[in-house]
Amino acid sequence: MKDLIRTQLEPELREQIDQKIGELENLLNGNLVALTEEQRQAVGMINEQNKLFVNKVHDYNRNKPGLSADDVDWREFESDFESREYLETRKTRLASLVYQMESTKMMHDNDNYSDALADYAYAQYKKGRGLPGFAEKVADLKQFFPRSSRKKSEEPTEDNA
């Protein structure tokens, strides 16, 4: 798995990324809404079928405006429609980056865990050789490997041993 991570993010690149994220946060500050969970449930998300419905109504309004309701503010509808499309495409782009970042982080996590297991095995070996300090290290790390207690019914018997 180590071969999948081609390079580390160098400090200069990390700094540039953090700067760009900060710029993005500053640009969007005051222009986005963060609903509470209760508000999100009240507003709700429209499903794919309803998105198709909105798109079809939009098409009718653009191509046959005489068939559109007079009591709808079509300028606001169009503005909402354009904003919705813009935000959706940018969200998709950012979600792709987040997915890649999560995947890369998982690889780093996996590398760290594998190396930590190797270090623990080394400490157990050194403890077995009686070298100073390793008994304490193994005892301290052993907490991360709890043994489950076996029930009497799970203990091997002559029939299932």
N, C-alpha and C positions, 0 to 999 in steps of 0.2 A: 504494500500500500504506500510505502514511503516514496515510491517512484512517481506517484500521481501528483505530488506537490513539486512543481518544477522550480520554484524559487520562493524565497521569503520576501515579504514586502519590506524594502529597505527603509530606513528612517526618513530619508528625504521624500520618498513616495508616500509614506504614512502621513507626513506633515502636509503634503499637498492635498491628499484625500481629506484630511480633517479640515483644512482650510476651505475646500470646495463644499463640504457638507455644511460648514458654518455659513458660507455664502448662501447656499440654498435655503437653510433655515432662516436666515435674515431676509431673503427675498420673499419667502412665503409667510413670514410673521405678520399676522393680522389679516391674511388673505385666505386662510383655511379655517375650518371649524372642527373642533374636537367634541363630538357629542358624548354625553354620558351613556352608559349602557342602557339606562331607561329611555333616554331620548332616541337612541339607535333602534330600540325595539318599537317605540312609538312611530318613528318615521318609516322604518323598515327598508329593505332593499327590494327592488323590483327584480323578478326572476327573468330568465332569458325570454320567455314567451311575452312578458310585458314589455321588455326592451324592444322586441320585434314590433309590438303594437305601437309603441311610441315612435319608432322609426317610420312605420307606415303612415301614421298621422302626420308626421313631419313631411314625408314625401307628398302626401295629398295637399298639404298647405302650400308647399313650394310649387307644385305643378298644376294644381286646380284650386287656387285660393277661394274661389267662389263657393266651394263646398265646405269651407271651414266655418266654425262657430264664431259669431260676432262677439260673444262675451269672453273669449279667450284673448289675452294680451299676447299676440303672436310675436311681437318684438322680444318680450321677456321669454317666451317659449323658445325662440331661436337662440337667444343668449344663453339660456339654461342648457339647451341642446349642444351648442358649441362648447361650453364649459365642461359639460359632462363628457363629451368625446375627448377633449383635450386631457382632462384629468385621468380618464380611463387609460389612454395610451401611455401617459407618463407613469401612471401607477404600474402598468405592465412592465415598462422598461426598468423601473426601480425594483419591482418584485423579482425580475430576472437577476439583477445584481445581488439582491438580498439572498436569493436561492444559491447563487454561486459563492457568496461569502459564507453562508451557513455550511455548504458542502466543504469548502476549503477549511473552515474552522473544525469541522468534524474530522477531517484528515489530520490536522494538527493535534486534536484531542486524542485521536487513535494512536498517533506516534508517541505522544507523551505517556499515555497509559501503557503501551507496550514497553517503553523504556523504563517506566516506573516498576512494572512487573519484573523486568530483567534485574533491576537494582535490588528489588526485594529478594529475588532468588539468590543473588550474589550475597546479600546480607545474611540470608539463612545459611548459605555455604560457609561464610566466614565465622558465623556464630558456632556452627558445628566444628570448626577448627579451633574454637576457643579463643579467638582474637578479641581483644578488648573493644568495648563500645558496641559491638554488633548484637549482643544479646538485648541491650536496651533498645536499639533501633528496631530489631525484629519485634520486640514486645510492643513498641509504640505503633508500628505499622500493622500488627496483627489485628487491631481493632477494625480494620477495613475488610477483614475476611471472617465475618462471624460464622461460626459453625452452627447449623441448625441441629437442635436436639432430636434424636431419633426416638420415636414412640416405641414402646415395647412390641407392638404389633408389627412394626417395620423391621425389627431386629431379625437377622437371618436365623432360620431354623434349619433343621436337617432336611426338610422338604424343599425349601427354596434357596438353600445355600449352594 
